[in-house]
């Protein structure tokens, strides 16, 4: 009876280890989402004739396709803050525009074919540049660039204040600091960060680039460009950082280019009168991140993860600093982690099961043999 209980207990351990290992492999290594782990919404496109661009609203997690019969909408699912749309196969004949402040994943259980994709700037990540009211000298401060893959550049210093109006101010007031880089080169879908505002929100900081992943169990073919750039700053505001682009498939063919570039800082300006000054330029946004996992990769148009340029200072004021370069990661598609871990756990579970069964049997007594005679 004791042996039977031991077998049941060890079998439960082995099965628990196996299930735990298989379930732990629900995502592709490196943070990119695995299409096999998401249920399909059908086939894209539908039977409708498209009359405009495909639009993905990541705030509402909705894909809209304007057709001659009206707008056809598909509700996606959320996964860790990412708007996910998964289909049996994807063939898109019109440009795609992504809007909103969340990253999106467009996944296919088969092939994925699409022309150009524009991810409009909307990121507001944790690497925002400072500016505006963040200075001990009041609101007179240029904006620093947003950070993500690379750090944002600092805003240029502002000079030539009227001494009567600002008697305690130094000859030059430093600009806002650039935002720090964050995340990992293989961290999966994320968004960029905004640049700092300037001069009491006179100038706006550019929004950070958005984030997108294209994933397919077959082949990804992108016949145009895919961009997730940061927006430029205005009136000495900082540029937004570049966003995120992820590609996951056994075969990836990109006929165009990939771009996750930081936005440029806004240019400086001058104001006369008793409160006059000469403004420095806004800092450039840091570059974004591009992460590719593919066993065969064709990238005809190259990629751009550069930081944005600093805005020029007016007259005697300094220009903003440029943003730092982002990151590019290129590796093969890993083996499905659930299978690898499951087989390892199976072997471990069976071995442990055998050991418990053996130990539950009565061992021969030691030291009980009597000498003859």
Buried (B, 14 or more C-beta within 10 A) or exposed (E): EEBEEBBEEBBEBBBEBBEEBBEEBBBBBBBBBBBBBBEBBEBBBEEBEBEBBBBBBBEBBBBBBBBEEEEBEBEBBEBEEBBBBBBEBBBBEBBBBBBBBBBBBBBBBBBBBBBBBBBBBBBBBEBBBBBBEBBEBEBBBBBBBBBBBBBBBBBBBBBBBBEEEBEEBEEBBBBBBBBBBBBBBBBBBBBBBBBBBBBEBBBBBBBBBBBBBBBBBBBBBBEBBBBBBBBBBBBBBBBBBBBBBBBBBBBBBBBBBBBBBBBBBBBBBBBEEEEEBBBBBBBBBBBBBBBBBBEEBEBEBEBBBBBBBBBBBBEEBBBBBBBBBBBBBBBEBBEBBBEBBBEEBBEBBBEBBEEBBEEBEEEEEEEEEEEEE
